[in-house]
């Protein structure tokens, strides 16, 4: 081979190496992954087809996400209703440690998260992330109230006077989000106003209400740019736009995307109506939620960042009775799968949810029966990026990273505290679960107060062996009094210590009374 040919080959190799180097520099992923947390609203465990072999609703995008990541089968929300669960996700702290000992907030409620509290958004922001919240907040923020009415702001009937030309205070941007776009309560709670980076996009000029079955929303002030039916598409468009803006920037990004669906009002758009074949718009709305997941994943692929983005998908509690369980049963579909109860209940159907974590090309696909709580997102993300946090932060958060193919030295969760809409407690450890109330603690029979006569005939405590009795049908409390006593002791220690993780004792937020805790202390 002569010198001329060798010289040409050398020049070609140098040129090729430079091209590869430039491409590598352009495509080089961030050392820390982008993170997206998609939170469905009132989606049942059995509504995701990869979780329910008998599901009559097919969710191909959720299934695809699960097939490329870890599908957790024993995951639970920190509460069986939405506001408390959202608090736990963002703070890594059990919701009942706050002033909110039961129920949920309204669209006018004051901020639940203290501005001094470190959220996962603030934590990631301080560790180099650009952070965004897009969707349903439902954690309260402080509107510019000019006149209170006679009702508490936490009441769904409250109608205080608000100056919508002024910014809100103590909202997402105060708590670590660089960008925020959403509305304050649920999609059935007034006021119906978009708020972007702390300021209403448009003052409300009309009063709207919908009393149709399943599609209802409470009457209230509504802005001209707020269309209930288009809220889910709007949230999706905003999220995709944010992904397109932030893709391949020097900073990684974190998106908290709490959806308003399939919660009421159940409003599938024209393209999805009748698509489920269940003669029930709830099934159609679930398919629309699946479409949202597909849109987010497609955006990541188009931007070439799917392999550098960790995606979590879950629900804020079990499916609501608004889905019409009786009608769905005639089609062979059960949103709660084989579990007892619905949203709001202490039973598994109230808080066991689908939970998927995917990181294309990094996390190996598979299923995990690791016990998991939605409060664990905080510690897990800290584990992912290799950063620590103070002792008084994320007091009830455990990393579930050891349950994946990624390396981690963190200790996993061994027990969990469940909480119902009326503030009832349950404690789970291993295969055993003690419900410290006689009934559902929520909306299923037997209900607190409404089914008082039936409840009076039941034991005050319920003990179930979930491995043998997933449907919680056989109460074994009379056969294992020592176990009930031990579980009560452990639960009270977790409550009184202000934390369930190891560390210095912390304080629960003070309130005038905590009747649910008083009942727990007096229980057998």
Secondary structure, 3 states (H helix, E strand, C coil): CCHHHHHHHHHHHHHHHHHHHHHHHHHCCCCCCEEEEEEECCCCHHHCCCCCCCCCCCCHHHHHHHHCEEEEEEEECCCCCHHHHHHHHHHCCCHHHCCCCCCCCCCCCCCCCCCCCCCHHHHHHHCCCEEEEEEECCCCCECCEEECCCCCCCCCCCCCEECCCCCCECCHHHHCCCEEEEECCCCCCCCECCEECCEECCCCCEEEEECCCCCCEEEEEECCCCCHHHHHHHHHHHHHHHHHHHCCCCCCEEEEEECCCCCCCCCCCCCCCCCCCCCCHHHHHHHHHHHHHHHHHHHHHHCCCHHHEEEEEEECCCCCHHHCHHHHHHCCCCCCCCCCCCCCCCCHHHHEEEEEEEECCCCCCEEECCCEEHHHHHHHHHHHHCCCCCCCCCCCCCCCHHHCCCCCCCCCCCEEEEECCCCCEEEEECCEEEECCCCCCCCCCCCCCCCHHHHHCCCCCEEEECCCCCCCCCCCCCCCHHHHHHHHHHHHHHHHCCCCCCCCCCCCCCCCCCHHHHHHHHCC
